């Protein structure tokens, strides 16, 4: 997989890649890759009434990869994510995870935190345990997930006293507590201010590297996409228009020339799609 | 207030006590002015007896046991009627909020019945039940039913659908979804219904006891009118006010206990 990804890199990035590559390999080896699930999508279609939103998506995501999906509004990126997460019914085609999955293996995080306002932070995280909610170690597991997102001291608070970023971190802990193997993000940072967003991006990257789940991030923010993902898919008119590999090492240097040039090329894809309409 | 804040008293000890007293300043002032007006003859005692006379009348009735008996009868009628009407209203609210079929089947009918003022049924109720206990219970239950029904229904229907979707994603069963998402989400609205219903409960009971009863506070007031005991009439009215306030306070305490998560109940 690694070699395949490398050969697809543009020639101009060879120099900087030489600096990143060794580090990247070390990180890869540390990660529990078996934790993630591979994802295969074949001929996926979805319509809402007369409006065909997805017109044949074919996609393979290797286990543990971080994929970002970008596209203009209404291009079908959120629909694709909802289908992957099993929230909507597929019209045609298939999505398979390579093996039987438990409901707890696949988790979604939305733009809104969707916390229960009448449950303390810790019980909100326990909701994420799914069928294990009633188990004896539910509290311990939820507390551990809260520690992972840095909110140990907020466990007995009501959600209403938390800031937007903290609420989203609780939502992340709730998604993580069942140790999912695929984690789908639907613009999870869209409603946050710029600074909070950057710290949340770092957190997402860290937990993804620690836990090795397959991550699928739908975002309208191309900077965010190239900062986090191994691979960026550009969706246009219900199809995958571009499949761009981001091979910068991790942790990534925000605003580096390498990421900036990638970002510019993805933006030009998006803008050309915009001009056509 | 700012003076008290600036003195370093432990917060939450002195302040609530003073806050709690503030609300009684106006009623006490009214009673004081009333007493002065009566004593000086500014208000003839035939129109309005002095508060001291009302207290005296209350004391006599208390000693004879009549007061306690009548209050108890009224309180019993109010609570039983409230429980019956409230539970039926709550049950219909749940059923129609959760099931489309049930809503289609019964909501239109209930909305039609709702537009009949329940006190207009008094003549019919007297024909049906006489001046029996069941007449009063029926009227109170009917009056209490609608605010609780409407607000329970509204509460359930307005639970955030995103939270319900979240619950489903995280594998909640229908029972869990109800217990952890729908019911707590509907609770603030249900409490609005309860407080409305408490007001209607007293109103209905006063009217029903005044017109058709042989015991209770309303009956006591009507009896007193027959014998021109104006102090007892005023006493009954005051007791109604006090009981109403008591019921409202009880529902507030309950609200505060169950809605402690709500931002509106977190200050103070």
Boltz contact constraints between the chains, C-beta under 6 A:
constraints:
  - contact:
      token1: [A, 103]
      token2: [B, 171]
      max_distance: 6.0
  - contact:
      token1: [A, 114]
      token2: [B, 162]
      max_distance: 6.0
  - contact:
      token1: [A, 114]
      token2: [B, 163]
      max_distance: 6.0
  - contact:
      token1: [A, 114]
      token2: [B, 166]
      max_distance: 6.0
  - contact:
      token1: [A, 117]
      token2: [B, 261]
      max_distance: 6.0
  - contact:
      token1: [A, 118]
      token2: [B, 184]
      max_distance: 6.0
  - contact:
      token1: [A, 118]
      token2: [B, 261]
      max_distance: 6.0
  - contact:
      token1: [A, 127]
      token2: [B, 170]
      max_distance: 6.0
  - contact:
      token1: [A, 130]
      token2: [B, 170]
      max_distance: 6.0
  - contact:
      token1: [A, 130]
      token2: [B, 171]
      max_distance: 6.0
  - contact:
      token1: [A, 131]
      token2: [B, 171]
      max_distance: 6.0
  - contact:
      token1: [A, 158]
      token2: [B, 261]
      max_distance: 6.0
  - contact:
      token1: [A, 160]
      token2: [B, 263]
      max_distance: 6.0
